[in-house]
Amino acid sequence: MCLVEGESNYNTSAKGPGHDHPGFDFPHGLFQIHSAYWCHCDKCNTRGTSNLCGIDCDSKSLKIAAYGDVNAIIVTGLLDDDIRDDIVCVKRIYNDRLKGFNAWQAWRDHCQSGSERMKEAQRIINNCSKLSTLN
């Protein structure tokens, strides 16, 4: 939750700063996934885009998926409210980079152990624990 709050403030359609300037890498969606490696972005025109997650950065797109004998049309993209495909991409980033959540700046700045936010959360938890032992 801390990561999502820090990256997009829980906004599934969030676009990173400078998104309207073609030719740059920008973060997209709830987890602010960057177009340079992880998603396809027509508007970004980023050179060397790999689209390692096989997902569209900017819009909702339709994709046919096979489930056994049944074909289904599913919506993919980082800016819609269905975050299942976003989470698949997050897992890939988490594993591929061998950094875990440290691949995200918001995690390093606000969420990881030792950050001020986590120290405050720990103080609150400790205070609650002390109160519960008084009862």
mmCIF file of the C-alpha atoms, coordinates in Angstrom:
data_MODEL
# 
_entry.id   MODEL 
# 
loop_
_atom_site.group_PDB 
_atom_site.id 
_atom_site.type_symbol 
_atom_site.label_atom_id 
_atom_site.label_alt_id 
_atom_site.label_comp_id 
_atom_site.label_asym_id 
_atom_site.label_entity_id 
_atom_site.label_seq_id 
_atom_site.pdbx_PDB_ins_code 
_atom_site.Cartn_x 
_atom_site.Cartn_y 
_atom_site.Cartn_z 
_atom_site.occupancy 
_atom_site.B_iso_or_equiv 
_atom_site.pdbx_formal_charge 
_atom_site.auth_seq_id 
_atom_site.auth_comp_id 
_atom_site.auth_asym_id 
_atom_site.auth_atom_id 
_atom_site.pdbx_PDB_model_num 
ATOM 1   C CA . MET A 1 1   ? 0.000   0.000   0.000   1.00 0.00 ? 1   MET A CA 1 
ATOM 2   C CA . CYS A 1 2   ? 2.850   2.363   0.816   1.00 0.00 ? 2   CYS A CA 1 
ATOM 3   C CA . LEU A 1 3   ? 4.350   1.824   -2.647  1.00 0.00 ? 3   LEU A CA 1 
ATOM 4   C CA . VAL A 1 4   ? 1.082   2.581   -4.450  1.00 0.00 ? 4   VAL A CA 1 
ATOM 5   C CA . GLU A 1 5   ? 0.417   5.632   -2.288  1.00 0.00 ? 5   GLU A CA 1 
ATOM 6   C CA . GLY A 1 6   ? 3.882   6.992   -2.974  1.00 0.00 ? 6   GLY A CA 1 
ATOM 7   C CA . GLU A 1 7   ? 3.866   6.270   -6.696  1.00 0.00 ? 7   GLU A CA 1 
ATOM 8   C CA . SER A 1 8   ? 0.352   7.225   -7.807  1.00 0.00 ? 8   SER A CA 1 
ATOM 9   C CA . ASN A 1 9   ? -1.656  8.143   -4.711  1.00 0.00 ? 9   ASN A CA 1 
ATOM 10  C CA . TYR A 1 10  ? -3.935  5.170   -5.546  1.00 0.00 ? 10  TYR A CA 1 
ATOM 11  C CA . ASN A 1 11  ? -4.774  6.562   -9.009  1.00 0.00 ? 11  ASN A CA 1 
ATOM 12  C CA . THR A 1 12  ? -5.003  3.781   -11.618 1.00 0.00 ? 12  THR A CA 1 
ATOM 13  C CA . SER A 1 13  ? -4.894  6.292   -14.492 1.00 0.00 ? 13  SER A CA 1 
ATOM 14  C CA . ALA A 1 14  ? -1.907  8.287   -13.193 1.00 0.00 ? 14  ALA A CA 1 
ATOM 15  C CA . LYS A 1 15  ? 0.693   9.432   -15.693 1.00 0.00 ? 15  LYS A CA 1 
ATOM 16  C CA . GLY A 1 16  ? 4.100   10.590  -14.562 1.00 0.00 ? 16  GLY A CA 1 
ATOM 17  C CA . PRO A 1 17  ? 5.382   14.146  -14.880 1.00 0.00 ? 17  PRO A CA 1 
ATOM 18  C CA . GLY A 1 18  ? 6.151   15.383  -18.381 1.00 0.00 ? 18  GLY A CA 1 
ATOM 19  C CA . HIS A 1 19  ? 3.912   12.790  -20.031 1.00 0.00 ? 19  HIS A CA 1 
ATOM 20  C CA . ASP A 1 20  ? 2.867   15.219  -22.775 1.00 0.00 ? 20  ASP A CA 1 
ATOM 21  C CA . HIS A 1 21  ? 6.428   15.617  -24.072 1.00 0.00 ? 21  HIS A CA 1 
ATOM 22  C CA . PRO A 1 22  ? 7.153   12.922  -26.699 1.00 0.00 ? 22  PRO A CA 1 
ATOM 23  C CA . GLY A 1 23  ? 10.501  11.205  -26.721 1.00 0.00 ? 23  GLY A CA 1 
ATOM 24  C CA . PHE A 1 24  ? 10.883  10.558  -23.028 1.00 0.00 ? 24  PHE A CA 1 
ATOM 25  C CA . ASP A 1 25  ? 10.294  7.640   -20.696 1.00 0.00 ? 25  ASP A CA 1 
ATOM 26  C CA . PHE A 1 26  ? 7.323   8.154   -18.388 1.00 0.00 ? 26  PHE A CA 1 
ATOM 27  C CA . PRO A 1 27  ? 5.703   6.168   -15.619 1.00 0.00 ? 27  PRO A CA 1 
ATOM 28  C CA . HIS A 1 28  ? 2.137   4.933   -16.068 1.00 0.00 ? 28  HIS A CA 1 
ATOM 29  C CA . GLY A 1 29  ? -0.711  3.666   -13.921 1.00 0.00 ? 29  GLY A CA 1 
ATOM 30  C CA . LEU A 1 30  ? -1.164  2.651   -10.311 1.00 0.00 ? 30  LEU A CA 1 
ATOM 31  C CA . PHE A 1 31  ? 2.411   1.386   -9.914  1.00 0.00 ? 31  PHE A CA 1 
ATOM 32  C CA . GLN A 1 32  ? 3.964   4.030   -12.222 1.00 0.00 ? 32  GLN A CA 1 
ATOM 33  C CA . ILE A 1 33  ? 5.544   1.501   -14.558 1.00 0.00 ? 33  ILE A CA 1 
ATOM 34  C CA . HIS A 1 34  ? 8.059   3.025   -16.984 1.00 0.00 ? 34  HIS A CA 1 
ATOM 35  C CA . SER A 1 35  ? 7.718   2.834   -20.751 1.00 0.00 ? 35  SER A CA 1 
ATOM 36  C CA . ALA A 1 36  ? 11.433  2.467   -21.479 1.00 0.00 ? 36  ALA A CA 1 
ATOM 37  C CA . TYR A 1 37  ? 11.436  -1.229  -20.612 1.00 0.00 ? 37  TYR A CA 1 
ATOM 38  C CA . TRP A 1 38  ? 8.148   -2.530  -19.366 1.00 0.00 ? 38  TRP A CA 1 
ATOM 39  C CA . CYS A 1 39  ? 5.209   -1.346  -21.512 1.00 0.00 ? 39  CYS A CA 1 
ATOM 40  C CA . HIS A 1 40  ? 4.411   -0.132  -25.034 1.00 0.00 ? 40  HIS A CA 1 
ATOM 41  C CA . CYS A 1 41  ? 3.763   3.590   -25.409 1.00 0.00 ? 41  CYS A CA 1 
ATOM 42  C CA . ASP A 1 42  ? 2.976   5.097   -28.830 1.00 0.00 ? 42  ASP A CA 1 
ATOM 43  C CA . LYS A 1 43  ? 2.963   8.630   -27.424 1.00 0.00 ? 43  LYS A CA 1 
ATOM 44  C CA . CYS A 1 44  ? 6.280   8.313   -25.597 1.00 0.00 ? 44  CYS A CA 1 
ATOM 45  C CA . ASN A 1 45  ? 8.443   7.453   -28.616 1.00 0.00 ? 45  ASN A CA 1 
ATOM 46  C CA . THR A 1 46  ? 11.066  6.035   -26.301 1.00 0.00 ? 46  THR A CA 1 
ATOM 47  C CA . ARG A 1 47  ? 13.984  4.486   -28.117 1.00 0.00 ? 47  ARG A CA 1 
ATOM 48  C CA . GLY A 1 48  ? 14.777  0.925   -27.233 1.00 0.00 ? 48  GLY A CA 1 
ATOM 49  C CA . THR A 1 49  ? 11.388  0.211   -25.715 1.00 0.00 ? 49  THR A CA 1 
ATOM 50  C CA . SER A 1 50  ? 11.325  -3.471  -24.885 1.00 0.00 ? 50  SER A CA 1 
ATOM 51  C CA . ASN A 1 51  ? 7.741   -3.909  -23.614 1.00 0.00 ? 51  ASN A CA 1 
ATOM 52  C CA . LEU A 1 52  ? 8.930   -6.722  -21.351 1.00 0.00 ? 52  LEU A CA 1 
ATOM 53  C CA . CYS A 1 53  ? 5.490   -6.977  -19.735 1.00 0.00 ? 53  CYS A CA 1 
ATOM 54  C CA . GLY A 1 54  ? 3.666   -7.178  -23.076 1.00 0.00 ? 54  GLY A CA 1 
ATOM 55  C CA . ILE A 1 55  ? 1.207   -4.490  -22.039 1.00 0.00 ? 55  ILE A CA 1 
ATOM 56  C CA . ASP A 1 56  ? 0.067   -1.111  -23.353 1.00 0.00 ? 56  ASP A CA 1 
ATOM 57  C CA . CYS A 1 57  ? 1.173   1.865   -21.252 1.00 0.00 ? 57  CYS A CA 1 
ATOM 58  C CA . ASP A 1 58  ? -1.375  4.472   -22.203 1.00 0.00 ? 58  ASP A CA 1 
ATOM 59  C CA . SER A 1 59  ? -4.711  3.001   -23.010 1.00 0.00 ? 59  SER A CA 1 
ATOM 60  C CA . LYS A 1 60  ? -7.017  0.144   -22.513 1.00 0.00 ? 60  LYS A CA 1 
ATOM 61  C CA . SER A 1 61  ? -6.530  -2.389  -25.257 1.00 0.00 ? 61  SER A CA 1 
ATOM 62  C CA . LEU A 1 62  ? -8.372  -5.571  -26.082 1.00 0.00 ? 62  LEU A CA 1 
ATOM 63  C CA . LYS A 1 63  ? -6.560  -8.872  -26.167 1.00 0.00 ? 63  LYS A CA 1 
ATOM 64  C CA . ILE A 1 64  ? -7.836  -12.349 -26.954 1.00 0.00 ? 64  ILE A CA 1 
ATOM 65  C CA . ALA A 1 65  ? -6.796  -14.886 -24.359 1.00 0.00 ? 65  ALA A CA 1 
ATOM 66  C CA . ALA A 1 66  ? -7.336  -18.609 -24.512 1.00 0.00 ? 66  ALA A CA 1 
ATOM 67  C CA . TYR A 1 67  ? -8.612  -20.366 -21.404 1.00 0.00 ? 67  TYR A CA 1 
ATOM 68  C CA . GLY A 1 68  ? -8.710  -24.042 -22.290 1.00 0.00 ? 68  GLY A CA 1 
ATOM 69  C CA . ASP A 1 69  ? -11.228 -24.388 -25.120 1.00 0.00 ? 69  ASP A CA 1 
ATOM 70  C CA . VAL A 1 70  ? -12.673 -20.911 -24.565 1.00 0.00 ? 70  VAL A CA 1 
ATOM 71  C CA . ASN A 1 71  ? -11.369 -17.669 -26.044 1.00 0.00 ? 71  ASN A CA 1 
ATOM 72  C CA . ALA A 1 72  ? -12.038 -14.543 -24.030 1.00 0.00 ? 72  ALA A CA 1 
ATOM 73  C CA . ILE A 1 73  ? -11.532 -10.886 -24.815 1.00 0.00 ? 73  ILE A CA 1 
ATOM 74  C CA . ILE A 1 74  ? -9.782  -9.161  -21.948 1.00 0.00 ? 74  ILE A CA 1 
ATOM 75  C CA . VAL A 1 75  ? -8.838  -5.536  -21.458 1.00 0.00 ? 75  VAL A CA 1 
ATOM 76  C CA . THR A 1 76  ? -5.158  -4.842  -20.880 1.00 0.00 ? 76  THR A CA 1 
ATOM 77  C CA . GLY A 1 77  ? -3.317  -1.636  -20.156 1.00 0.00 ? 77  GLY A CA 1 
ATOM 78  C CA . LEU A 1 78  ? -1.850  0.228   -17.237 1.00 0.00 ? 78  LEU A CA 1 
ATOM 79  C CA . LEU A 1 79  ? -4.428  3.014   -17.019 1.00 0.00 ? 79  LEU A CA 1 
ATOM 80  C CA . ASP A 1 80  ? -7.607  1.034   -16.355 1.00 0.00 ? 80  ASP A CA 1 
ATOM 81  C CA . ASP A 1 81  ? -9.145  -0.004  -13.038 1.00 0.00 ? 81  ASP A CA 1 
ATOM 82  C CA . ASP A 1 82  ? -8.498  -3.713  -13.594 1.00 0.00 ? 82  ASP A CA 1 
ATOM 83  C CA . ILE A 1 83  ? -5.068  -4.053  -11.995 1.00 0.00 ? 83  ILE A CA 1 
ATOM 84  C CA . ARG A 1 84  ? -4.590  -7.791  -12.519 1.00 0.00 ? 84  ARG A CA 1 
ATOM 85  C CA . ASP A 1 85  ? -2.371  -7.247  -15.566 1.00 0.00 ? 85  ASP A CA 1 
ATOM 86  C CA . ASP A 1 86  ? -0.531  -4.443  -13.745 1.00 0.00 ? 86  ASP A CA 1 
ATOM 87  C CA . ILE A 1 87  ? 0.269   -6.843  -10.900 1.00 0.00 ? 87  ILE A CA 1 
ATOM 88  C CA . VAL A 1 88  ? 1.629   -9.427  -13.346 1.00 0.00 ? 88  VAL A CA 1 
ATOM 89  C CA . CYS A 1 89  ? 3.973   -6.722  -14.654 1.00 0.00 ? 89  CYS A CA 1 
ATOM 90  C CA . VAL A 1 90  ? 4.931   -5.626  -11.125 1.00 0.00 ? 90  VAL A CA 1 
ATOM 91  C CA . LYS A 1 91  ? 5.869   -9.218  -10.294 1.00 0.00 ? 91  LYS A CA 1 
ATOM 92  C CA . ARG A 1 92  ? 8.048   -9.359  -13.386 1.00 0.00 ? 92  ARG A CA 1 
ATOM 93  C CA . ILE A 1 93  ? 9.796   -6.104  -12.493 1.00 0.00 ? 93  ILE A CA 1 
ATOM 94  C CA . TYR A 1 94  ? 10.215  -7.275  -8.901  1.00 0.00 ? 94  TYR A CA 1 
ATOM 95  C CA . ASN A 1 95  ? 11.848  -10.532 -10.023 1.00 0.00 ? 95  ASN A CA 1 
ATOM 96  C CA . ASP A 1 96  ? 13.744  -9.369  -13.118 1.00 0.00 ? 96  ASP A CA 1 
ATOM 97  C CA . ARG A 1 97  ? 15.556  -6.511  -11.475 1.00 0.00 ? 97  ARG A CA 1 
ATOM 98  C CA . LEU A 1 98  ? 16.709  -8.563  -8.477  1.00 0.00 ? 98  LEU A CA 1 
ATOM 99  C CA . LYS A 1 99  ? 16.038  -5.490  -6.407  1.00 0.00 ? 99  LYS A CA 1 
ATOM 100 C CA . GLY A 1 100 ? 12.547  -6.354  -5.256  1.00 0.00 ? 100 GLY A CA 1 
ATOM 101 C CA . PHE A 1 101 ? 10.578  -3.225  -4.529  1.00 0.00 ? 101 PHE A CA 1 
ATOM 102 C CA . ASN A 1 102 ? 13.755  -1.146  -4.603  1.00 0.00 ? 102 ASN A CA 1 
ATOM 103 C CA . ALA A 1 103 ? 13.088  -0.771  -8.339  1.00 0.00 ? 103 ALA A CA 1 
ATOM 104 C CA . TRP A 1 104 ? 10.567  1.904   -7.269  1.00 0.00 ? 104 TRP A CA 1 
ATOM 105 C CA . GLN A 1 105 ? 11.770  5.275   -6.002  1.00 0.00 ? 105 GLN A CA 1 
ATOM 106 C CA . ALA A 1 106 ? 8.751   5.684   -3.707  1.00 0.00 ? 106 ALA A CA 1 
ATOM 107 C CA . TRP A 1 107 ? 9.663   2.418   -1.974  1.00 0.00 ? 107 TRP A CA 1 
ATOM 108 C CA . ARG A 1 108 ? 13.232  3.542   -1.384  1.00 0.00 ? 108 ARG A CA 1 
ATOM 109 C CA . ASP A 1 109 ? 12.176  6.998   -0.196  1.00 0.00 ? 109 ASP A CA 1 
ATOM 110 C CA . HIS A 1 110 ? 9.116   6.189   1.895   1.00 0.00 ? 110 HIS A CA 1 
ATOM 111 C CA . CYS A 1 111 ? 8.488   2.514   2.501   1.00 0.00 ? 111 CYS A CA 1 
ATOM 112 C CA . GLN A 1 112 ? 11.591  0.462   3.115   1.00 0.00 ? 112 GLN A CA 1 
ATOM 113 C CA . SER A 1 113 ? 12.789  -0.279  6.587   1.00 0.00 ? 113 SER A CA 1 
ATOM 114 C CA . GLY A 1 114 ? 14.477  2.748   8.098   1.00 0.00 ? 114 GLY A CA 1 
ATOM 115 C CA . SER A 1 115 ? 12.441  5.351   6.216   1.00 0.00 ? 115 SER A CA 1 
ATOM 116 C CA . GLU A 1 116 ? 10.668  8.008   8.270   1.00 0.00 ? 116 GLU A CA 1 
ATOM 117 C CA . ARG A 1 117 ? 7.256   6.691   7.226   1.00 0.00 ? 117 ARG A CA 1 
ATOM 118 C CA . MET A 1 118 ? 8.123   3.176   8.353   1.00 0.00 ? 118 MET A CA 1 
ATOM 119 C CA . LYS A 1 119 ? 9.615   4.456   11.622  1.00 0.00 ? 119 LYS A CA 1 
ATOM 120 C CA . GLU A 1 120 ? 6.373   6.325   12.303  1.00 0.00 ? 120 GLU A CA 1 
ATOM 121 C CA . ALA A 1 121 ? 4.306   3.234   11.443  1.00 0.00 ? 121 ALA A CA 1 
ATOM 122 C CA . GLN A 1 122 ? 6.426   1.186   13.838  1.00 0.00 ? 122 GLN A CA 1 
ATOM 123 C CA . ARG A 1 123 ? 5.911   3.777   16.609  1.00 0.00 ? 123 ARG A CA 1 
ATOM 124 C CA . ILE A 1 124 ? 2.142   3.593   16.089  1.00 0.00 ? 124 ILE A CA 1 
ATOM 125 C CA . ILE A 1 125 ? 2.179   -0.206  16.160  1.00 0.00 ? 125 ILE A CA 1 
ATOM 126 C CA . ASN A 1 126 ? 4.295   -0.205  19.313  1.00 0.00 ? 126 ASN A CA 1 
ATOM 127 C CA . ASN A 1 127 ? 1.940   2.273   21.022  1.00 0.00 ? 127 ASN A CA 1 
ATOM 128 C CA . CYS A 1 128 ? -1.065  0.143   20.078  1.00 0.00 ? 128 CYS A CA 1 
ATOM 129 C CA . SER A 1 129 ? 0.677   -2.932  21.466  1.00 0.00 ? 129 SER A CA 1 
ATOM 130 C CA . LYS A 1 130 ? 1.337   -1.123  24.745  1.00 0.00 ? 130 LYS A CA 1 
ATOM 131 C CA . LEU A 1 131 ? -2.311  -0.051  24.978  1.00 0.00 ? 131 LEU A CA 1 
ATOM 132 C CA . SER A 1 132 ? -3.603  -3.580  24.350  1.00 0.00 ? 132 SER A CA 1 
ATOM 133 C CA . THR A 1 133 ? -1.474  -4.947  27.211  1.00 0.00 ? 133 THR A CA 1 
ATOM 134 C CA . LEU A 1 134 ? -3.100  -2.472  29.614  1.00 0.00 ? 134 LEU A CA 1 
ATOM 135 C CA . ASN A 1 135 ? -6.552  -4.015  29.159  1.00 0.00 ? 135 ASN A CA 1 
# 
